[in-house]
Amino acid sequence: MDMLALMFYGTICGALSMVSPQFTNPLVRISVGVVVGFIAASFLPIVRSWL
């Protein structure tokens, strides 16, 4: 994995970890994680094209 992908997903996961304690239901927490993961994976090629 290259450095850009590590920084990108690290930033996304860090932001998600700050919000996740607000979701007390484990199913909601997992669902939000999956949705954010799909969105982040779809935006990485766009971010890469900007650099």
Summary of the structure (lengths in Angstrom):
residues: 51
radius of gyration: 12.3
end to end distance: 16.7
largest distance: 38.2
contacts: 105
relative contact order: 0.16
helix: 88%
strand: 0%
